Amino acid sequence: MGFLVPGFLAGAALVGLPLYLHLLRRHTTTPRPFSSIMFFERRTQSSIRHRRFRYLLLLSLRLAVLLLIVLAFANPYFKRAAVAAAGDKQLLLIVDDSFSMRAGTRLTDAKREALSVLASRNESTRAQVAALGSRLQVLTEPVQDSAALRAAVDSIGPGDSRSSFAELARGVRSLAEGAHAPIELHFFSDMQKSSMPASFSELLLPPSVALVLHPVVERAQPNWAVESVRAPGRVWNASEARVQATIAGYQTPAATRAVSLFINGKEVASQNAEVPAGGRANVEFQSLDVPYGFSRCEVRIDGADTLPADDAYLFSVERSDPQPVLLVHEAGDTRSSVYFGSALGSTAESSFSFQSLTVDRAAGVSLARYAFIVLADVGSLTSQFENDLVRYVRGGGGVLIAAGTSTGHRSRIPVFEENVLAIHDYSRDGARFLAAGETDTSHPSLANSEHWAGAKFYYAVAVDPSASRVVAKLTDQTPLLLDKKIGEGHALLLASGLDGITNDLPVQPVFVPFVKQTALYLSGTTDRGGARTVDSDLELRTSKEQAVSVEIVDPAGRRPLSLEEAATAESYQLTSSGYYEVRLANGRRDLVAVNPDRRESDLEIVPGDDLALWRGNTGAEPKQSTAAVAQSEPAKPRSLWWYAMLLALLAGIAESVVASRYLAVQREEP
Amino acid sequence: MQRFLDPAVLAEISSLDLIARTVVDGFVAGLHRSPDFGFSQEFAEYRAYSPGDDLRHVDWNVFARTERMYLKKYRGETNSLFTVVLDASNSMNYSSHKVAKIDYARYVAASLFYLAIRNQRDAAGLIVFDDEVRNYIRPSTRQGQVSRLLHGLEMAEPRAQTDFAKPISHFQEFLRRRGLVLVISDFYGPPEQIVRTIAPLRFHGNEVVLFHVLDPREIRPDLDKPAILVDLETREDIEVTPEYARDTYQARIAAHISGLRHSARSAGMDYHLLITDLPLDGALKEYLAIRQRRN
């Protein structure tokens, strides 16, 4: 107990004022002469005593008001920890249900130990159960009902998420803020090292939380896993498709593992991989002979370890005929179609057939059959064709616009719907040309074409980039490549031409991967097929305007989205491994393969020193009483000023009542 | 003229003689408009002269016209012995406004003297007492009696305590002829004892009237906070609360007044309560009513 601002206690001298008014001042009453006091009796002194008592009550209330106000300003406090130590505690049981807990009997052991902790607790002690995956999932409120708590523990099943101890600490901090008693946190986990955050400070727990760790394994266990698979999401020529798989061994001796490729549950190829001790080996399958449509593929190894769930890596492949790509150009521009068509056809996994038309012939063509459209520096478009193009893009199509000299003469970029702000003809400047400056390599178009610095740009069109994503800029900060969402589709604007005149990009090595990635991006192939990791988000729609329903069927065959969510959800989190069948808002269907995060396959555990450091007590027993923890913690002062002000208010009200009654008596007197 | 009966107005007049004349003149002026009260100078009847009658009362005008002698009779013609017994103890010095009780008693006594001697031709006397007889002026109708009585009143300054026994016994020594006795006092004491002490005055056929003079604040004290009250006679003090003064005291003083009135009337005496902030005509009316009754 103490005072945060003891200087205000000097204000207690104010109590002298009511003391003077009630006691000293009252005794200075001047005697009044009266004819005879024969009708006043000595027993009236009892009345005086009654009056004095009421005076004393009023005096006491006034003194209390003053003292409480002074006390409130002095801000008294007491040590919260000392009080908390004497109070009740609350158990918080958190069971790790991440993917690594599937290894052996880890999850079963963790749940059994959690149940034993529940059984040994005092019945009057409240407890709460939660599960830790990628986030902390609270399963019960703090209750004393043992049956409910046991049921909550029993309901915890193996998950596919990656656990994060930082997320655990964040969740516990949030729970501790709302708890009125100290928390004894019991954490049941395999203490996987990969779950530790980069910074130890992220594990910090509030002082009111005492951490008790329950590791279910004592040492790291060897584990082989298919770490990753590279395969095309769409193929049209099975003989040219390749599947590359990486086999990783964690704390494993050197071994030979049999690696098999399964397509739709049927093993189509098998190889042996020499996996070094604790290392990786790559395996490549030369063909991917899948039937038309989506195929469920997986690469599997003979793991023979405690975690068989990571011995297979799922991916999906769609086989289809090559999709046509239309390039529209001016009649006098034949170079653009040559450069772009050559680049598109040179990619081994290209599933596109190239077609070029002049502006005049393109009018009236049905655009829906094309994977994407390229406008190669067109100067003029018929309004009907432009409207068709806009409708095509809004419906989910993609268009690449090369703004060369012909487009630069227009005031507005077609389809992209941005005005031409300026035209930069660098060939007439002293520098003669500009190079590409900043590039956003996270954009799918530049995924494998980072080195744009060698290209020379002699001409560029400047547009307002505020409504677009700037993927690349020239060195003078003029936007070079811009991506803009239009409806469900994308429009990609290259602020220069494809004809090799306004720049030399078509003859640069970076051009072919740029065309390939752009083709995959605009045709939507990059978003399809392949494989994703658990807890990643799947984009369902790019526009909020369209209320087209999406459809998801999860690996268990359920439809996890409600009707409202299906009409409005923009993304969906893939929470379990397996194949998701998806119909997106743009009408495309997809098969998404989801695999657990392979960092969960590394079963190395956190060193004991780190765990001791996390517990905050390096030398003591893991299990310690809450009281002991509370005593060792720095006491947290808890202010009492609010209570003092509340009491002062109550005393003030009582003083008003007593004083008003006294004054009312005086007013009634004639 | 009625305003001159207001004690607050009279307090502005320093001369007791002038006060008495003002009161009586105002009072008489008021009576002329009143049908209830006669006046002793008013004509009552004619009576045939018989030998031995005072020739001064013969109506010579009637004799001149009729050659018969008639006596002119007036009301209250009979001369009375009128004595005022004035309490001049310290308690009479109490006042809550301009007029103290002793002043009010002086005004009443002076007015009665003036009325009795100048208008009624009664023999008026005065006894001033506290715990003993301090002044005694024998009842008389002599020239200058009014001045003597008024001087006696002016000299009656309050002091000491009240004791009725001595003045009453002293008064009895001089009382040889029946008359009217007015006792003016605040009568602080047990009513039965007061009446028992005063009652012997009636033995000689005297008419005894008690004029009970009280200040309005003695009936309704105005305490707004606890106060220490000091008895003017005994100098004792006591602490009093407003509640007690408002409730218990007022009930007790009312019971005292009622008891005194009842005891006095039981003993054949008249009782009249005079409040010092009320006009003086009540006392004069009482006097005339008694005198009329006696005639």
Interface residues (C-beta under 8 A of the other chain):
Chain A: R26 T29 T30 P31 R32 P33 F34 S35 S36 I37 M38 F39 F40 R42 T44 Q45 S47 I48 R51 V665 Q666 E669 P670
Chain B: S91 M92 Y94 K101 D186 Y188 G189 D215 E218 R220 D222 L223 D224 K225 P226 A227 I228 L229 V230 D231 L232 E233 T234 E236 D237 I238 E239 V240 T241 P242 E243 Y244 R246 T248 Y249 R252 I253 H256
